Amino acid sequence: MRMPSLVINLRDSRPIWSVPDWVIEAISKAAPDRLAPVVVDAPADGKGDGGPAVPEAIEAVAGAEIYLGFGFPKPLFEAAARSGANLQWVHSASAGVGGTLYPEMRQSQLILTNSAGIHAEPMADSALAMILYFARGFDFAVQAQHQARWDKDRFDATDSPLVELEGSTLGVLGYGGIGRAIGRRATALGMRVLALRRRLGDTDPSVTPLTGRAGLDRLLAESQFIVLSLPRTTATEGLLGREQIASLRPDAVVINVGRGELIDEVALAEALAQGRIRGAGLDVFMREPLPPKSPLWRLPNVLITPHASATSHRFWQRELDLILENLDRYQRGAKQLNVVDKGAGY
């Protein structure tokens, strides 16, 4: 009889995201003795919420009790079901789980955990960098540098858009792990922070918590910098629509490190092109890669990064710590960390 297994499918095709051997060794050592560690060496796709299932992973999941990968595409679910495997727990090394929450997964009793919060520190650094890029006029400096011009006009004008962070207002849409990390950095720099969350709860005393439509309206009206750090769900999709974008202050900077579907990109591009808002720092988009014909590429008041805000050499240590903690909890029958609420979508 085939020994039940713990499948490790984390060999991402992108070198920095591919699981190192020392992580595999640590996971294998911590695995329950009754489970055989099975490593899928075929390249995985960890972009976004995780990519398609490769044949090697489909074969490996048969007989799995625990699966560690980037998302859990439907063909893997179906393969596990066909094999009669006693699959109990699926863990995704991605934070987003939209691609994993197909109806069969939602209806199943499988434990699904994700890596929410593991990416928080580098993503918060990226958001802060984008804030500073516009606050200190680096967009003007980059434009002048490309033209070999020593141009201080935008810096010296009486209506210069340059601001100090201290005393400025930051609105954070989504006060989970990423939002909290952004908030910590902002308050340390003397910024006033408004945070929109699904429900009021524990919040840093230096942060003003908001909720509901009234909270969103207030945040948009008062914030000079707005950071979206939300997952994509039915409740968050289109959160920053045409109406909301029209309500922004003329000095507003929109920063999105969450998901592209949170924003009406067409309305945002129009507002930026017409100079109705200060700028935008965008790491995620409705379509990725961002099509060459997108007007966002050609707008001087837009900073684009290729869905790279979470990139960090420290990821695998944080991810390993989470996996090892949850392996220990799984064996003890204790509640695991980062269990996904399949109904809420994160």
KOLVEX-568346 format. One line per field, with one value per atom (N, C-alpha, C): residue number from 1; atom name; x, y, z. Coordinates in steps of 0.1 Angstrom, whole numbers. Each point is the difference from the previous one (the first is absolute). Layout:
<atoms>
nr <- NUM:...
atom <- CA:...
X <- X:...
Y <- Y:...
Z <- Z:...
</atoms>
This chain:
<atoms>
nr <- 1:1:1:2:2:2:3:3:3:4:4:4:5:5:5:6:6:6:7:7:7:8:8:8:9:9:9:10:10:10:11:11:11:12:12:12:13:13:13:14:14:14:15:15:15:16:16:16:17:17:17:18:18:18:19:19:19:20:20:20:21:21:21:22:22:22:23:23:23:24:24:24:25:25:25:26:26:26:27:27:27:28:28:28:29:29:29:30:30:30:31:31:31:32:32:32:33:33:33:34:34:34:35:35:35:36:36:36:37:37:37:38:38:38:39:39:39:40:40:40:41:41:41:42:42:42:43:43:43:44:44:44:45:45:45:46:46:46:47:47:47:48:48:48:49:49:49:50:50:50:51:51:51:52:52:52:53:53:53:54:54:54:55:55:55:56:56:56:57:57:57:58:58:58:59:59:59:60:60:60:61:61:61:62:62:62:63:63:63:64:64:64:65:65:65:66:66:66:67:67:67:68:68:68:69:69:69:70:70:70:71:71:71:72:72:72:73:73:73:74:74:74:75:75:75:76:76:76:77:77:77:78:78:78:79:79:79:80:80:80:81:81:81:82:82:82:83:83:83:84:84:84:85:85:85:86:86:86:87:87:87:88:88:88:89:89:89:90:90:90:91:91:91:92:92:92:93:93:93:94:94:94:95:95:95:96:96:96:97:97:97:98:98:98:99:99:99:100:100:100:101:101:101:102:102:102:103:103:103:104:104:104:105:105:105:106:106:106:107:107:107:108:108:108:109:109:109:110:110:110:111:111:111:112:112:112:113:113:113:114:114:114:115:115:115:116:116:116:117:117:117:118:118:118:119:119:119:120:120:120:121:121:121:122:122:122:123:123:123:124:124:124:125:125:125:126:126:126:127:127:127:128:128:128:129:129:129:130:130:130:131:131:131:132:132:132:133:133:133:134:134:134:135:135:135:136:136:136:137:137:137:138:138:138:139:139:139:140:140:140:141:141:141:142:142:142:143:143:143:144:144:144:145:145:145:146:146:146:147:147:147:148:148:148:149:149:149:150:150:150:151:151:151:152:152:152:153:153:153:154:154:154:155:155:155:156:156:156:157:157:157:158:158:158:159:159:159:160:160:160:161:161:161:162:162:162:163:163:163:164:164:164:165:165:165:166:166:166:167:167:167:168:168:168:169:169:169:170:170:170:171:171:171:172:172:172:173:173:173:174:174:174:175:175:175:176:176:176:177:177:177:178:178:178:179:179:179:180:180:180:181:181:181:182:182:182:183:183:183:184:184:184:185:185:185:186:186:186:187:187:187:188:188:188:189:189:189:190:190:190:191:191:191:192:192:192:193:193:193:194:194:194:195:195:195:196:196:196:197:197:197:198:198:198:199:199:199:200:200:200:201:201:201:202:202:202:203:203:203:204:204:204:205:205:205:206:206:206:207:207:207:208:208:208:209:209:209:210:210:210:211:211:211:212:212:212:213:213:213:214:214:214:215:215:215:216:216:216:217:217:217:218:218:218:219:219:219:220:220:220:221:221:221:222:222:222:223:223:223:224:224:224:225:225:225:226:226:226:227:227:227:228:228:228:229:229:229:230:230:230:231:231:231:232:232:232:233:233:233:234:234:234:235:235:235:236:236:236:237:237:237:238:238:238:239:239:239:240:240:240:241:241:241:242:242:242:243:243:243:244:244:244:245:245:245:246:246:246:247:247:247:248:248:248:249:249:249:250:250:250:251:251:251:252:252:252:253:253:253:254:254:254:255:255:255:256:256:256:257:257:257:258:258:258:259:259:259:260:260:260:261:261:261:262:262:262:263:263:263:264:264:264:265:265:265:266:266:266:267:267:267:268:268:268:269:269:269:270:270:270:271:271:271:272:272:272:273:273:273:274:274:274:275:275:275:276:276:276:277:277:277:278:278:278:279:279:279:280:280:280:281:281:281:282:282:282:283:283:283:284:284:284:285:285:285:286:286:286:287:287:287:288:288:288:289:289:289:290:290:290:291:291:291:292:292:292:293:293:293:294:294:294:295:295:295:296:296:296:297:297:297:298:298:298:299:299:299:300:300:300:301:301:301:302:302:302:303:303:303:304:304:304:305:305:305:306:306:306:307:307:307:308:308:308:309:309:309:310:310:310:311:311:311:312:312:312:313:313:313:314:314:314:315:315:315:316:316:316:317:317:317:318:318:318:319:319:319:320:320:320:321:321:321:322:322:322:323:323:323:324:324:324:325:325:325:326:326:326:327:327:327:328:328:328:329:329:329:330:330:330:331:331:331:332:332:332:333:333:333:334:334:334:335:335:335:336:336:336:337:337:337:338:338:338:339:339:339:340:340:340:341:341:341:342:342:342:343:343:343:344:344:344:345:345:345:346:346:346
atom <- N:CA:C:N:CA:C:N:CA:C:N:CA:C:N:CA:C:N:CA:C:N:CA:C:N:CA:C:N:CA:C:N:CA:C:N:CA:C:N:CA:C:N:CA:C:N:CA:C:N:CA:C:N:CA:C:N:CA:C:N:CA:C:N:CA:C:N:CA:C:N:CA:C:N:CA:C:N:CA:C:N:CA:C:N:CA:C:N:CA:C:N:CA:C:N:CA:C:N:CA:C:N:CA:C:N:CA:C:N:CA:C:N:CA:C:N:CA:C:N:CA:C:N:CA:C:N:CA:C:N:CA:C:N:CA:C:N:CA:C:N:CA:C:N:CA:C:N:CA:C:N:CA:C:N:CA:C:N:CA:C:N:CA:C:N:CA:C:N:CA:C:N:CA:C:N:CA:C:N:CA:C:N:CA:C:N:CA:C:N:CA:C:N:CA:C:N:CA:C:N:CA:C:N:CA:C:N:CA:C:N:CA:C:N:CA:C:N:CA:C:N:CA:C:N:CA:C:N:CA:C:N:CA:C:N:CA:C:N:CA:C:N:CA:C:N:CA:C:N:CA:C:N:CA:C:N:CA:C:N:CA:C:N:CA:C:N:CA:C:N:CA:C:N:CA:C:N:CA:C:N:CA:C:N:CA:C:N:CA:C:N:CA:C:N:CA:C:N:CA:C:N:CA:C:N:CA:C:N:CA:C:N:CA:C:N:CA:C:N:CA:C:N:CA:C:N:CA:C:N:CA:C:N:CA:C:N:CA:C:N:CA:C:N:CA:C:N:CA:C:N:CA:C:N:CA:C:N:CA:C:N:CA:C:N:CA:C:N:CA:C:N:CA:C:N:CA:C:N:CA:C:N:CA:C:N:CA:C:N:CA:C:N:CA:C:N:CA:C:N:CA:C:N:CA:C:N:CA:C:N:CA:C:N:CA:C:N:CA:C:N:CA:C:N:CA:C:N:CA:C:N:CA:C:N:CA:C:N:CA:C:N:CA:C:N:CA:C:N:CA:C:N:CA:C:N:CA:C:N:CA:C:N:CA:C:N:CA:C:N:CA:C:N:CA:C:N:CA:C:N:CA:C:N:CA:C:N:CA:C:N:CA:C:N:CA:C:N:CA:C:N:CA:C:N:CA:C:N:CA:C:N:CA:C:N:CA:C:N:CA:C:N:CA:C:N:CA:C:N:CA:C:N:CA:C:N:CA:C:N:CA:C:N:CA:C:N:CA:C:N:CA:C:N:CA:C:N:CA:C:N:CA:C:N:CA:C:N:CA:C:N:CA:C:N:CA:C:N:CA:C:N:CA:C:N:CA:C:N:CA:C:N:CA:C:N:CA:C:N:CA:C:N:CA:C:N:CA:C:N:CA:C:N:CA:C:N:CA:C:N:CA:C:N:CA:C:N:CA:C:N:CA:C:N:CA:C:N:CA:C:N:CA:C:N:CA:C:N:CA:C:N:CA:C:N:CA:C:N:CA:C:N:CA:C:N:CA:C:N:CA:C:N:CA:C:N:CA:C:N:CA:C:N:CA:C:N:CA:C:N:CA:C:N:CA:C:N:CA:C:N:CA:C:N:CA:C:N:CA:C:N:CA:C:N:CA:C:N:CA:C:N:CA:C:N:CA:C:N:CA:C:N:CA:C:N:CA:C:N:CA:C:N:CA:C:N:CA:C:N:CA:C:N:CA:C:N:CA:C:N:CA:C:N:CA:C:N:CA:C:N:CA:C:N:CA:C:N:CA:C:N:CA:C:N:CA:C:N:CA:C:N:CA:C:N:CA:C:N:CA:C:N:CA:C:N:CA:C:N:CA:C:N:CA:C:N:CA:C:N:CA:C:N:CA:C:N:CA:C:N:CA:C:N:CA:C:N:CA:C:N:CA:C:N:CA:C:N:CA:C:N:CA:C:N:CA:C:N:CA:C:N:CA:C:N:CA:C:N:CA:C:N:CA:C:N:CA:C:N:CA:C:N:CA:C:N:CA:C:N:CA:C:N:CA:C:N:CA:C:N:CA:C:N:CA:C:N:CA:C:N:CA:C:N:CA:C:N:CA:C:N:CA:C:N:CA:C:N:CA:C:N:CA:C:N:CA:C:N:CA:C:N:CA:C:N:CA:C:N:CA:C:N:CA:C:N:CA:C:N:CA:C:N:CA:C:N:CA:C:N:CA:C:N:CA:C:N:CA:C:N:CA:C:N:CA:C:N:CA:C:N:CA:C:N:CA:C:N:CA:C:N:CA:C:N:CA:C:N:CA:C:N:CA:C:N:CA:C:N:CA:C:N:CA:C:N:CA:C:N:CA:C:N:CA:C:N:CA:C:N:CA:C:N:CA:C:N:CA:C:N:CA:C:N:CA:C:N:CA:C:N:CA:C:N:CA:C:N:CA:C:N:CA:C:N:CA:C:N:CA:C:N:CA:C:N:CA:C:N:CA:C:N:CA:C:N:CA:C:N:CA:C:N:CA:C:N:CA:C:N:CA:C:N:CA:C:N:CA:C:N:CA:C:N:CA:C:N:CA:C:N:CA:C:N:CA:C:N:CA:C:N:CA:C:N:CA:C:N:CA:C:N:CA:C:N:CA:C:N:CA:C:N:CA:C:N:CA:C:N:CA:C:N:CA:C:N:CA:C:N:CA:C:N:CA:C:N:CA:C:N:CA:C:N:CA:C:N:CA:C:N:CA:C:N:CA:C:N:CA:C
X <- 8:-8:9:-4:8:-1:12:1:-5:-9:-4:11:-2:12:-3:11:0:7:-8:5:5:12:7:1:-8:0:3:13:3:13:3:11:-4:-2:-5:10:-5:8:9:-4:7:10:13:10:-2:-3:-1:-11:-11:-11:0:11:1:5:-7:3:15:8:13:1:10:1:0:5:0:-14:-9:-14:-6:2:-5:4:13:6:-7:-2:-7:-14:-7:-14:-1:9:0:3:9:4:-12:-8:-11:-12:-1:-12:-3:-13:-3:7:4:7:-8:-13:-9:-2:5:-1:13:0:12:1:11:2:2:-8:1:3:11:4:-3:-8:-2:11:8:12:-4:-11:-5:-2:3:-2:-15:-2:-14:-1:-13:-2:-7:8:-5:-5:-1:-4:-15:-3:-14:-4:-12:-5:5:9:5:-5:9:-3:-7:1:-6:7:-7:6:8:13:8:-2:2:-3:7:13:7:-7:-6:-8:-13:-6:-13:3:11:4:3:8:4:-11:-11:-10:-8:0:-7:7:-8:5:5:-1:5:-10:5:-7:1:13:3:6:-4:5:5:13:5:4:-6:3:-4:0:-5:-14:-10:-14:-2:-13:-4:-10:5:-9:-10:-11:-11:5:9:4:7:6:6:-10:-11:-11:-6:-3:-6:8:14:9:0:0:0:-13:-11:-13:-1:5:0:8:11:9:-5:-10:-4:9:9:9:-7:6:-6:6:-2:6:-7:8:-5:3:12:4:8:-4:7:5:13:6:5:-3:5:11:11:11:-3:-12:-5:-9:-2:-10:-14:-1:-13:-5:-13:-6:-11:-2:-11:-1:12:0:-2:0:-2:-14:-8:-13:-11:2:-11:-10:-12:-11:3:7:4:8:10:8:-8:-9:-8:-9:-5:-9:7:13:7:3:5:4:15:7:14:4:11:5:9:-3:8:7:13:8:7:3:8:11:7:12:-3:-12:-3:9:5:9:15:3:14:7:-8:5:-1:-5:-3:11:12:11:5:4:5:-11:-13:-10:-2:1:-1:11:12:12:-3:-6:-2:-11:-10:-10:6:8:7:9:7:8:-8:-12:-9:-5:-3:-5:11:13:11:3:-2:3:-8:-13:-8:1:1:1:12:11:12:3:-10:2:10:2:9:-5:-13:-5:5:0:5:15:8:14:3:-7:2:-3:-11:-3:11:5:10:13:3:13:0:-12:-1:3:-3:2:13:8:13:-3:-10:-4:2:6:0:-12:-10:-13:-6:0:-5:-13:-6:-13:-11:-2:-10:3:13:4:-1:2:1:-13:-10:-12:-8:-8:-8:-10:-5:-9:6:13:7:-7:-2:-7:8:13:8:-5:-1:-5:10:-1:7:-10:6:-9:-6:8:-5:-12:-11:-12:-9:5:-9:-9:-11:-9:1:1:0:-13:-6:-12:4:-2:3:-13:-2:-12:4:-4:4:10:-4:9:3:5:5:15:7:14:8:-4:7:-4:-12:-5:6:1:6:15:7:14:2:-9:1:-3:-11:-3:11:7:11:11:3:10:-5:-12:-6:0:-5:-1:14:10:13:6:-5:4:-9:-9:-8:-12:-4:-12:-13:-11:-13:-5:-5:-4:-15:-7:-14:0:-7:0:-14:-3:-13:1:-9:0:-15:-1:-13:-9:7:-7:10:-5:8:5:13:6:12:10:12:8:3:8:10:12:10:-7:3:-7:4:11:4:-7:-9:-7:-15:-6:-15:-7:-7:-7:-13:-3:-13:-6:-13:-6:-12:-5:-12:2:-11:0:4:-6:3:15:6:15:8:-4:7:-1:-12:-1:9:0:9:14:4:15:4:-9:4:0:-9:-1:12:5:11:14:2:13:8:12:9:6:3:5:-10:-3:-10:7:1:7:-11:-1:-9:8:-3:7:-10:-11:-11:2:-6:-1:-12:0:-12:-11:-11:-12:-12:-12:-12:-2:4:-3:10:12:11:2:-5:2:-7:7:-5:-2:7:-2:3:10:4:-5:-13:-6:0:-7:0:-5:-10:-6:10:7:9:13:4:12:-4:-12:-4:0:-2:-1:14:11:13:5:8:6:9:2:9:15:4:13:2:-11:0:10:6:8:-6:-3:-6:11:2:10:-7:2:-7:11:0:9:-9:-13:-10:-2:-11:-3:-6:3:-4:-15:-8:-14:-7:8:-5:-4:7:-1:-6:-8:-4:11:8:12:-2:-11:-4:-2:-9:-3:13:9:12:9:2:8:-5:-13:-6:3:-2:3:15:8:15:3:-5:3:-5:-11:-6:5:9:6:-9:-10:-10:5:10:7:15:7:15:7:-3:7:-5:7:-3:12:2:10:-7:2:-8:10:-3:8:-9:-13:-9:-10:-5:-9:-11:-10:-11:5:9:7:15:6:14:6:11:7:-10:3:-7:2:-11:1:8:8:8:-9:-12:-9:-6:1:-6:5:-8:4:8:-1:8:15:4:15:5:-8:5:-3:-6:-3:11:5:12:-3:-12:-3:-5:5:-2:13:1:12:-5:6:-4:11:-4:9:-8:8:-6:-5:-9:-5:12:8:13:1:-11:1:4:-3:3:13:8:13:9:6:9:8:13:8:-3:-8:-4:-13:-6:-13:0:10:0:2:7:1:-14:-6:-14:-10:1:-9:2:13:3:-5:2:-5:-15:-7:-15:-3:6:-2:3:11:4:-9:-4:-10:-13:-5:-12:1:12:2:-1:6:-1:-15:-7:-14:-8:2:-7:1:13:2:-6:-1:-6:-15:-6:-14:-5:10:-3:-4:-7:-3:12:1:11:-1:12:0:-4:-5:-4:-10:-9:-11:-9:-2:-8:-15:-7:-14:-6:-4:-4:-12:-8:-12:4:9:4:10:7:9:15:3:14:2
Y <- -12:12:12:10:12:8:5:8:14:5:14:10:11:9:14:7:15:5:6:5:14:2:13:4:9:5:15:3:14:4:-7:3:10:13:10:2:4:2:13:9:12:-3:2:-5:5:12:5:-6:-5:-5:-16:-6:-14:-5:-10:-4:-5:4:-4:-14:-8:-13:0:10:0:1:6:1:-14:-6:-14:-9:0:-8:2:13:3:-5:2:-5:-15:-7:-15:-5:7:-5:2:11:2:-7:-7:-7:-11:-4:-11:-13:-9:-12:-9:1:-8:5:13:6:0:-4:0:13:8:12:-2:6:-1:14:2:13:0:9:2:9:-5:8:8:-3:7:15:9:14:3:7:4:15:5:14:6:8:7:14:4:14:2:11:3:-9:-7:-10:-14:-1:-13:-4:-7:-3:-14:-5:-13:-12:-11:-13:-7:-3:-7:-15:-9:-14:-7:5:-6:2:12:3:-8:-1:-8:-15:-5:-14:0:10:-1:2:7:3:-12:-10:-13:-7:-1:-6:10:13:11:2:2:5:15:4:15:4:12:5:14:3:13:5:11:5:15:4:14:-1:2:-3:-15:-3:-14:0:0:0:-12:2:-10:-14:-1:-13:-8:7:-7:-5:8:-4:-13:1:-12:-12:1:-11:-7:9:-5:-8:5:-6:-13:-1:-12:-11:4:-10:-6:7:-4:4:9:5:7:-2:6:14:8:14:8:5:7:15:4:13:5:11:7:13:2:13:7:13:8:9:0:10:14:1:13:5:14:6:-1:3:-1:-14:-2:-13:0:11:1:-12:-4:-11:-14:-1:-12:-2:11:-1:-3:-11:-4:-7:-3:-5:-13:-9:-12:2:9:3:7:9:7:-10:-10:-9:-11:-2:-11:3:-11:2:1:2:2:12:-1:12:7:13:8:11:0:12:7:13:7:7:9:7:15:3:14:5:12:5:-3:-11:-3:10:6:10:14:2:13:10:-4:9:6:-9:6:8:-4:7:14:0:13:9:-6:8:6:-8:4:11:-1:10:13:-1:12:7:-8:5:8:-5:6:14:-1:13:10:-3:9:5:-9:3:13:0:11:12:-3:10:9:-5:8:3:-2:4:-8:-13:-7:-3:1:-2:11:13:11:-2:-4:-2:-11:-11:-10:4:8:5:9:9:10:-8:-10:-8:-6:-6:-7:10:13:10:8:-4:7:14:3:14:2:12:4:9:-6:7:0:12:1:7:3:8:-6:-13:-6:-1:0:0:14:10:14:8:-5:7:2:11:2:-11:-6:-11:-14:-1:-12:-11:-12:-11:-7:4:-7:2:-11:1:-8:3:-8:-11:-11:-11:3:7:3:10:-4:8:-3:-8:-4:-12:-1:-11:-11:-12:-13:-7:-5:-9:-13:-10:-14:-8:-5:-9:-14:-6:-13:0:-3:1:-14:-9:-13:1:-11:0:11:1:10:14:3:13:4:-9:3:4:-8:3:14:4:13:11:-3:9:3:-11:2:9:-2:9:14:2:13:8:-6:7:3:-9:3:12:3:12:12:-1:12:2:-10:1:-3:6:-4:-11:-11:-12:-3:-1:-5:-14:-9:-14:-5:-4:-6:-15:-6:-15:-5:-13:-6:3:-2:3:6:8:6:-10:1:-9:6:-9:5:8:12:9:7:3:8:13:5:12:12:0:11:0:-10:-1:2:7:2:-10:-10:-10:5:-5:4:-13:1:-12:5:-8:2:11:3:10:14:4:13:1:-11:0:1:-6:1:14:6:14:9:-1:9:-2:-13:-3:7:-2:6:15:6:15:6:-7:6:-4:-11:-6:6:4:4:-12:-11:-12:-11:-9:-11:-12:-10:-13:-11:-7:-12:-12:-7:-13:-11:0:-10:-11:-12:-11:3:-8:1:-9:5:-7:6:-6:6:14:1:13:11:-4:10:3:-8:2:14:8:13:10:-2:8:15:2:14:1:3:2:14:3:13:11:-4:10:3:-10:2:8:-3:7:14:3:14:8:-7:7:3:-5:2:14:3:14:1:13:2:-4:0:-4:-14:-8:-14:-9:-9:-10:-14:-8:-13:-11:-9:-10:-14:-9:-13:-11:-7:-12:-12:2:-11:-9:4:-7:10:-2:9:2:-10:1:9:5:9:14:4:13:0:10:2:7:-8:5:10:-1:10:14:0:12:6:-9:5:6:-6:5:14:1:13:11:-3:10:4:-9:3:8:-4:7:15:2:13:8:-5:7:2:-8:1:-5:-9:-4:0:0:2:-12:-12:-11:-14:-10:-14:-8:-9:-10:-14:-7:-12:-12:-10:-13:-11:1:-10:6:-8:4:-10:5:-8:-12:4:-11:1:-12:0:-11:4:13:11:12:11:2:0:1:12:-1:12:12:-3:11:7:-4:7:14:10:14:2:-9:2:0:-7:-1:14:8:13:12:-2:12:3:12:4:0:0:0:-14:-10:-14:-7:-7:-9:-14:-8:-14:-10:-9:-12:-13:-10:-12:-10:3:-9:-6:9:-4:6:6:7:-10:-13:-9:-7:3:-7:2:-10:1:-13:1:-12:-6:7:-5:-8:-1:-7:-14:-8:-14:-3:9:-2:2:11:2:-11:-4:-10:-14:-3:-12:0:12:1:-3:6:-2:-15:-6:-14:-9:2:-9:2:12:3:-8:1:-6:-15:-6:-14:-5:7:-3:0:11:1:-11:-4:-10:-14:-2:-13:0:11:1:2:2:2:14:9:14:8:11:9:6:0:5:15:5:14:2:12:4:-9:-5:-9:10:-4:9:-2:12:0:-2:-11:-3:8:4:8:14:6:14:1:-10:0:4:-1:3:-6
Z <- 0:0:0:-8:-2:13:5:12:-3:9:-2:0:-7:-3:4:2:1:-13:-9:-13:2:-5:-1:-14:-5:-14:0:3:2:-8:-11:-8:-11:4:-9:-11:-12:-11:1:9:3:11:-2:9:15:2:13:8:-7:6:0:-5:0:14:5:14:1:9:2:6:-2:5:15:7:14:6:-8:5:-2:-11:-2:10:4:10:14:3:13:0:-11:0:1:-8:0:14:7:14:9:-2:9:-3:-12:-4:9:2:8:-6:9:-5:-9:1:-9:-14:-2:-13:-8:-12:-8:-8:3:-8:-15:-8:-15:-5:-7:-5:-15:-5:-15:-5:-8:-6:-12:-6:-12:4:-9:4:3:11:4:-4:0:-3:12:7:12:-3:-12:-3:4:5:4:11:-2:9:-2:-10:-3:-14:-8:-14:-2:-12:-3:6:0:6:-11:3:-9:2:-10:1:12:3:11:13:2:12:1:-12:0:4:-4:3:15:5:14:10:-3:9:4:-9:3:12:10:13:10:-4:10:11:12:11:2:-3:1:-13:-5:-12:2:-3:1:-14:-4:-14:-1:-13:-2:-5:8:-3:-1:-4:-2:-11:-13:-11:0:-7:0:-5:-10:-4:11:9:12:9:3:8:-6:-13:-7:1:-2:0:14:10:14:3:-5:2:-7:-13:-8:7:6:5:14:6:13:11:-3:10:12:11:12:2:-10:1:11:9:12:0:-5:2:-13:-5:-11:4:-2:3:-12:-2:-11:4:-7:3:-5:-7:-5:11:0:9:-6:-13:-6:-2:1:-2:-10:-7:-9:-10:-5:-10:6:13:7:5:1:6:-11:-7:-10:9:-5:8:8:-7:7:12:-1:12:11:-4:10:8:-7:6:7:-1:6:14:7:14:1:-11:0:8:8:6:-11:-2:-9:7:0:6:-11:3:-10:7:-8:6:2:4:3:11:-2:10:-2:-7:-2:-9:-9:-10:6:12:5:0:5:2:-13:-10:-13:-7:1:-7:6:13:7:-4:-1:-5:-14:-8:-14:0:8:1:5:10:5:-10:-8:-10:-11:-3:-10:6:13:7:-1:3:0:-15:-9:-14:-4:3:-3:10:12:11:-3:-4:-2:-15:-9:-14:-8:4:-8:-14:-2:-14:-9:5:-7:-3:10:-2:-10:0:-10:-14:-2:-13:-5:8:-4:-3:8:-2:-13:-4:-13:-12:3:-11:2:10:3:3:8:3:15:4:14:2:5:0:14:7:13:1:-12:0:9:-1:7:15:3:14:7:-8:5:-1:-7:-2:13:1:12:2:-11:1:-1:3:-1:8:-6:7:10:2:10:14:8:13:10:12:11:4:4:5:13:9:13:-1:5:0:-12:-10:-11:4:-7:3:-9:5:-8:3:-10:1:-5:9:-3:-2:-12:-3:2:11:4:11:12:11:6:-9:4:2:-2:2:-7:-13:-9:5:2:4:13:10:12:-1:-9:-2:-6:-9:-6:10:8:11:10:3:10:-6:-13:-6:-1:-3:-2:13:11:13:5:-3:5:-7:-12:-7:2:10:4:-9:-8:-8:9:-4:5:-8:6:-7:3:-11:0:-6:6:-5:-1:-12:-3:1:8:2:0:-1:-2:13:12:12:10:9:10:10:4:9:5:4:6:-11:4:-9:8:-6:6:5:12:5:-8:-8:-8:-14:-2:-13:2:-9:1:-8:6:-7:-6:-12:-7:-6:-2:-6:-8:-9:-8:-11:-6:-11:5:12:6:3:5:3:-13:-11:-12:-5:0:-5:8:13:8:-3:-2:-3:-13:-10:-13:0:8:0:8:9:9:-3:-8:-2:-12:3:-11:-7:8:-5:3:-10:2:-4:9:-4:1:-11:0:3:10:4:3:-8:2:-9:4:-10:-9:-11:-9:5:3:3:-6:1:-6:7:12:8:-4:-4:-3:-14:-9:-14:-4:-7:-4:11:11:12:-3:-8:-4:-15:-1:-13:-5:-11:-6:10:7:10:11:5:11:-5:-12:-6:-2:-4:-2:13:11:13:6:-6:6:0:9:1:-12:-5:-11:3:12:4:4:-3:4:-8:6:-6:3:-10:2:-2:10:-1:2:-10:1:0:12:1:3:-1:3:-12:-8:-12:-10:-13:-10:-1:3:-1:11:9:10:-6:-11:-6:-14:-3:-14:-7:-8:-6:-10:-7:-11:7:10:7:7:5:6:-10:-12:-10:-5:-1:-4:10:13:10:0:-2:0:-13:-11:-13:1:6:1:12:8:11:11:1:11:14:-1:12:-2:11:-1:-7:3:-6:5:-5:4:-1:10:1:-1:-11:-2:-2:8:0:-6:0:-5:-10:-9:-11:-3:-7:-4:-9:-9:-9:3:2:2:-9:-7:0:-6:5:-5:-15:-8:-15:-4:-10:-5:-4:-4:-4:11:12:12:1:1:2:12:10:12:-2:-10:-3:-4:-6:-6:9:12:8:9:0:8:15:4:14:5:-6:4:2:11:2:-1:-8:-3:5:8:3:-4:-5:-5:10:8:11:7:5:7:14:6:12:12:-2:11:-1:-10:-2:11:6:11:1:3:3:14:8:13:0:-12:-1:6:-5:4:14:7:15:7:-4:5:-4:-12:-5:8:1:7:15:6:14:1:-10:0:-2:-10:-3:12:6:11:12:3:10:-3:-12:-3:-1:-4:1:14:9:14:5:-3:4:-6:-13:-7:8:4:7:14:6:13:0:-12:-1:4:0:4:-12:2:-11:-6:-13:-8:-2:-3:-4:-14:-4:-13:-7:8:-6:-8:-13:-9:3:1:1:-14:-4:-14:-4:10:-4:-2:8:-2:-11:-3:-12:4:13:4:14
</atoms>
